[in-house]
């Protein structure tokens, strides 16, 4: 009997010790303090573009906010698909993020196998900033207004041509949307980037261009380029006399080149919320807003809900434009 009691006592002690050990075990890694190491922001383009430029404005204040290094990793290729798909497949732990342009809502419709789904594969963080696209011409082209361009296009179908920074970029898609609403035919001449598309306007290689405002203002200010219309929802502060497409009589043809931050789907909500809070706080600083304005960005500083709504709205919109214009990437 004594041996039985001793055995039961020892078993009870062992059980209590095990429970204590379990109770004091470390929390799962997902619930551990974040961040514990450097955060990588993947930009799916070469250095110097819109996403890269905005990212380099953000990394220093984000590093200060989190107490850990925040670094940019440029992973260009396939129109942004390589970098975007890499983040879609990354571990959803808050250490690999995506900072991308509007291609994230375009490429799944433009490419047969983009490698990602913009709605399914990502957790939206911040609808960070956007800048309007414009239809512009060389100042001495003889086209002095949007109405004059429309009159020429209607009188001479397929006579006019326009440059853009490539097939499937938002200035290209925005122009195709505008053409369909205005019922005109203007031939697209794609160039490898916004810079060459602007040079095509300057060199009279094309009659007009559909380009983003980034990189254009220096030529507008010098008097070399005239902007006929801009595609934002409101007038751009540096182009106060240039009407929006809605003011010009074409509501519903608004388009922007935006930059957004996303995380892989499944990233813990508390991490997404903290990233969103810190990013939007930084973007709302007046000195940051002023700096980005000089670069051609209008700050949005929207959180996850704003970006989720934009993605849900623009994915089907651009899919429709791509299908109707029969736009293909070889």
C-alpha positions as CSV (number, residue, x, y, z in Angstrom):
1,X,0.0,0.0,0.0
2,X,2.8,2.3,0.9
3,X,4.4,1.7,-2.5
4,X,1.1,2.5,-4.3
5,X,0.8,5.8,-2.5
6,X,4.4,6.7,-3.2
7,X,3.8,5.9,-6.9
8,X,0.7,8.0,-7.1
9,X,2.5,10.9,-5.4
10,X,5.4,10.8,-7.8
11,X,3.0,10.7,-10.8
12,X,1.2,13.7,-9.5
13,X,4.5,15.6,-9.1
14,X,5.5,14.6,-12.6
15,X,2.2,15.8,-14.1
16,X,2.5,19.2,-12.2
17,X,6.0,19.7,-13.5
18,X,5.0,18.9,-17.0
19,X,2.1,21.4,-16.8
20,X,4.4,24.1,-15.5
21,X,6.9,23.5,-18.3
22,X,4.1,23.7,-20.9
23,X,2.7,26.8,-19.3
24,X,6.0,28.5,-19.4
25,X,6.9,27.4,-22.9
26,X,7.7,30.2,-25.4
27,X,4.9,31.6,-27.5
28,X,4.7,30.5,-31.1
29,X,6.9,32.4,-33.5
30,X,3.9,34.1,-35.1
31,X,3.0,35.7,-31.8
32,X,6.6,36.7,-30.9
33,X,7.5,40.4,-30.9
34,X,7.7,41.8,-34.4
35,X,9.9,42.9,-35.9
36,X,12.9,41.0,-34.6
37,X,15.1,41.4,-37.7
38,X,15.4,43.4,-40.9
39,X,12.3,43.9,-43.2
40,X,12.8,43.6,-47.0
41,X,10.6,45.7,-49.3
42,X,10.6,44.1,-52.8
43,X,10.3,46.6,-55.6
44,X,9.6,44.7,-58.9
45,X,11.3,47.2,-61.1
46,X,14.7,48.7,-61.8
47,X,15.9,51.5,-59.4
48,X,14.7,55.0,-60.3
49,X,11.0,54.3,-61.1
50,X,7.9,55.5,-59.2
51,X,7.7,52.6,-56.7
52,X,11.5,52.6,-56.1
53,X,11.5,56.4,-55.5
54,X,8.6,56.2,-53.0
55,X,10.2,53.3,-51.3
56,X,13.5,55.1,-50.7
57,X,11.6,58.0,-49.1
58,X,9.9,55.5,-46.7
59,X,12.8,53.3,-45.6
60,X,14.6,55.6,-43.3
61,X,11.5,56.7,-41.2
62,X,10.2,53.1,-41.2
63,X,13.6,51.9,-39.9
64,X,13.3,54.5,-37.2
65,X,9.8,53.5,-36.3
66,X,10.5,49.8,-36.1
67,X,14.0,49.9,-34.7
68,X,15.1,47.4,-37.3
69,X,16.5,47.9,-40.8
70,X,14.1,48.3,-43.6
71,X,15.8,47.7,-47.0
72,X,14.7,47.9,-50.7
73,X,15.4,44.9,-52.9
74,X,14.9,45.5,-56.6
75,X,13.6,42.4,-58.4
76,X,12.7,43.5,-62.0
77,X,11.6,41.4,-64.9
78,X,8.5,40.3,-66.9
79,X,6.8,43.6,-66.5
80,X,7.0,43.4,-62.7
81,X,5.7,39.8,-62.5
82,X,8.9,38.3,-61.2
83,X,9.1,40.4,-58.1
84,X,5.4,40.4,-57.4
85,X,5.1,36.7,-57.7
86,X,8.1,36.2,-55.4
87,X,6.3,38.2,-52.7
88,X,3.1,36.2,-53.3
89,X,5.0,33.0,-52.5
90,X,7.0,34.5,-49.6
91,X,6.5,33.4,-46.0
92,X,3.7,35.6,-44.5
93,X,5.6,36.7,-41.5
94,X,5.9,40.5,-42.1
95,X,9.5,40.4,-43.2
96,X,9.0,40.4,-46.9
97,X,6.7,43.1,-48.4
98,X,5.9,44.4,-51.8
99,X,5.9,48.0,-53.0
100,X,4.5,48.1,-56.5
101,X,2.8,50.2,-59.1
102,X,-0.5,49.8,-60.9
103,X,0.8,46.7,-62.7
104,X,-0.4,44.6,-59.7
105,X,-4.0,45.2,-60.9
106,X,-3.2,44.9,-64.6
107,X,-0.8,42.0,-65.2
108,X,-3.1,39.1,-64.2
109,X,-5.3,40.1,-67.2
110,X,-2.5,41.2,-69.5
111,X,-0.3,38.0,-69.2
112,X,-1.4,34.4,-69.7
113,X,0.6,33.4,-66.6
114,X,1.4,36.4,-64.4
115,X,2.2,34.1,-61.5
116,X,-0.1,35.8,-58.9
117,X,-3.6,36.7,-58.2
118,X,-3.9,40.4,-57.0
119,X,-6.9,39.7,-54.8
120,X,-6.2,36.2,-53.5
121,X,-2.4,36.3,-52.9
122,X,-1.9,39.6,-51.0
123,X,-2.9,41.4,-47.8
124,X,-3.3,45.1,-48.6
125,X,-1.3,47.5,-46.4
126,X,-1.3,51.0,-47.8
127,X,-2.7,52.8,-50.8
128,X,0.3,55.1,-50.6
129,X,0.3,57.6,-53.5
130,X,-0.7,58.2,-57.0
131,X,-0.1,60.6,-59.9
132,X,-2.2,61.3,-63.0
133,X,-1.5,60.3,-66.5
134,X,-1.7,63.0,-69.2
135,X,-2.2,63.4,-72.9
136,X,0.5,65.7,-74.1
137,X,2.0,67.0,-77.3
138,X,5.0,69.0,-78.4
139,X,4.3,72.7,-77.9
140,X,4.7,73.5,-81.6
141,X,2.8,70.5,-82.9
142,X,-0.2,72.6,-84.0
143,X,-2.4,70.7,-81.6
144,X,-3.4,73.4,-79.1
145,X,-6.2,71.7,-77.1
146,X,-7.9,68.3,-76.6
147,X,-10.8,69.4,-78.8
148,X,-8.3,70.1,-81.6
149,X,-6.8,66.6,-81.2
150,X,-10.3,65.0,-81.2
151,X,-11.2,67.0,-84.4
152,X,-8.1,65.8,-86.2
153,X,-8.7,62.2,-85.0
154,X,-12.3,62.2,-86.2
155,X,-11.5,63.8,-89.5
156,X,-8.5,61.5,-90.2
157,X,-9.0,58.1,-88.5
158,X,-5.7,56.3,-87.8
159,X,-3.7,59.4,-88.8
160,X,-2.6,60.4,-85.3
161,X,-0.3,58.2,-83.2
162,X,0.7,58.3,-79.6
163,X,3.6,57.2,-77.5
164,X,3.5,55.4,-74.1
165,X,6.0,53.7,-71.8
166,X,5.0,50.2,-73.0
167,X,2.2,47.8,-73.6
168,X,0.0,47.4,-70.6
169,X,1.2,50.3,-68.5
170,X,-1.6,52.5,-67.2
171,X,-0.9,55.4,-69.5
172,X,-1.4,53.0,-72.4
173,X,-4.5,51.4,-70.9
174,X,-5.9,54.8,-69.9
175,X,-5.5,56.1,-73.5
176,X,-7.3,53.0,-74.8
177,X,-10.1,53.6,-72.3
178,X,-10.3,57.3,-73.4
179,X,-10.3,56.3,-77.1
180,X,-13.2,53.9,-76.6
181,X,-15.3,56.6,-74.9
182,X,-14.3,59.4,-77.3
183,X,-14.9,57.0,-80.3
184,X,-11.6,57.9,-82.0
185,X,-8.7,55.8,-83.5
186,X,-5.2,56.8,-82.6
187,X,-2.3,54.3,-83.2
188,X,-0.3,53.2,-80.2
189,X,3.5,53.3,-80.4
190,X,5.0,51.7,-77.3
191,X,8.4,52.7,-76.0
192,X,10.5,51.0,-73.3
193,X,9.6,53.3,-70.4
194,X,8.1,56.7,-69.7
195,X,11.4,58.5,-70.4
196,X,11.7,57.3,-74.0
197,X,7.9,58.0,-74.5
198,X,8.4,61.6,-73.5
199,X,11.4,61.9,-75.8
200,X,9.2,60.6,-78.6
201,X,6.9,63.6,-78.0
202,X,9.9,66.0,-77.9
203,X,11.4,64.6,-81.1
204,X,8.1,64.7,-83.0
205,X,8.3,60.9,-83.4
206,X,4.7,60.8,-82.3
207,X,1.9,63.4,-82.5
208,X,1.0,63.0,-78.9
209,X,1.9,60.9,-75.9
210,X,0.0,59.3,-73.1
211,X,2.5,59.4,-70.2
212,X,2.6,59.8,-66.5
213,X,3.2,63.2,-65.0
214,X,6.4,61.9,-63.4
215,X,9.4,63.2,-65.4
216,X,7.2,65.4,-67.6
217,X,7.0,68.6,-65.6
218,X,10.5,69.8,-66.4
219,X,9.5,69.9,-70.1
220,X,6.2,71.5,-69.4
221,X,7.9,74.2,-67.4
222,X,10.5,74.8,-70.1
223,X,7.7,75.3,-72.6
224,X,8.7,72.3,-74.8
225,X,5.5,70.3,-74.1
226,X,1.9,71.2,-73.8
227,X,-0.5,69.1,-71.7
228,X,-4.0,68.7,-73.3
229,X,-5.8,66.9,-70.5
230,X,-5.0,64.9,-67.3
231,X,-6.7,61.8,-66.1
232,X,-6.9,62.4,-62.4
233,X,-10.0,63.0,-60.4
234,X,-9.1,66.6,-59.7
235,X,-6.8,69.2,-61.2
236,X,-3.1,68.8,-60.5
237,X,-1.7,71.6,-58.5
238,X,1.2,72.2,-61.0
239,X,-1.2,72.2,-63.9
240,X,-4.0,74.3,-62.7
241,X,-5.2,75.3,-66.2
242,X,-5.3,71.8,-67.5
243,X,-8.8,70.1,-67.3
244,X,-9.4,66.6,-66.0
245,X,-11.0,64.1,-68.4
246,X,-14.3,64.5,-66.6
247,X,-14.2,68.3,-67.0
248,X,-13.4,67.7,-70.7
249,X,-16.6,65.8,-71.1
250,X,-15.4,62.2,-70.5
251,X,-16.3,61.1,-67.0
252,X,-15.5,57.6,-66.1
253,X,-12.2,57.6,-68.0
254,X,-10.1,58.6,-65.0
255,X,-6.9,56.7,-64.4
256,X,-3.8,57.0,-62.3
257,X,-0.4,55.4,-61.8
258,X,-0.5,54.4,-58.2
259,X,2.0,52.9,-55.7
260,X,0.9,50.5,-53.0
261,X,2.3,48.4,-50.3
262,X,1.2,44.8,-49.8
263,X,2.2,41.7,-47.8
264,X,1.7,38.0,-48.6
265,X,-1.8,36.7,-47.9
266,X,-1.9,35.2,-44.4
267,X,0.3,37.8,-42.8
268,X,-1.0,38.2,-39.2
269,X,-3.5,41.1,-39.0
270,X,-1.7,42.8,-36.1
271,X,1.5,43.1,-38.3
272,X,-0.5,44.4,-41.3
273,X,-2.2,46.9,-39.0
274,X,1.1,48.1,-37.6
275,X,2.7,48.4,-41.0
276,X,-0.3,50.4,-42.2
277,X,-0.3,52.7,-39.2
278,X,3.4,53.5,-39.5
279,X,3.3,54.0,-43.2
280,X,0.3,56.2,-43.3
281,X,1.7,58.3,-40.4
282,X,4.9,58.9,-42.3
283,X,3.0,59.7,-45.5
284,X,0.9,62.3,-43.7
285,X,4.0,64.3,-42.5
286,X,4.0,67.6,-44.3
287,X,7.7,67.4,-45.2
288,X,7.1,64.0,-46.8
289,X,4.0,65.2,-48.7
290,X,6.0,68.2,-50.0
291,X,8.9,66.0,-51.1
292,X,6.6,63.5,-52.9
293,X,4.7,66.4,-54.6
294,X,7.9,67.6,-56.2
295,X,8.5,64.1,-57.5
296,X,5.0,64.0,-59.0
297,X,3.2,62.0,-56.3
298,X,-0.1,63.0,-54.8
299,X,-0.1,61.4,-51.3
300,X,-3.1,59.2,-50.6
301,X,-2.0,57.6,-47.3
302,X,-4.9,55.2,-47.4
303,X,-4.9,52.0,-45.2
304,X,-5.8,48.4,-46.0
305,X,-9.5,49.2,-46.7
306,X,-8.7,51.9,-49.2
307,X,-6.2,49.7,-51.1
308,X,-8.5,46.6,-51.0
309,X,-11.3,48.7,-52.5
310,X,-8.9,50.1,-55.2
311,X,-7.8,46.6,-56.2
312,X,-11.4,45.3,-56.3
313,X,-12.4,48.2,-58.5
314,X,-9.4,48.3,-60.9
315,X,-8.8,44.6,-61.6
316,X,-12.1,44.2,-63.5
317,X,-11.9,47.7,-65.0
318,X,-8.5,47.0,-66.7
319,X,-9.5,43.5,-67.6
320,X,-12.4,44.9,-69.6
321,X,-10.2,47.5,-71.3
322,X,-7.6,44.8,-72.2
323,X,-10.2,42.5,-73.6
324,X,-12.0,45.1,-75.7
325,X,-8.8,46.6,-77.1
326,X,-7.4,43.1,-77.7
327,X,-4.1,44.0,-75.9
328,X,-1.6,41.2,-75.7
329,X,1.9,40.8,-74.4
330,X,4.0,38.4,-76.4
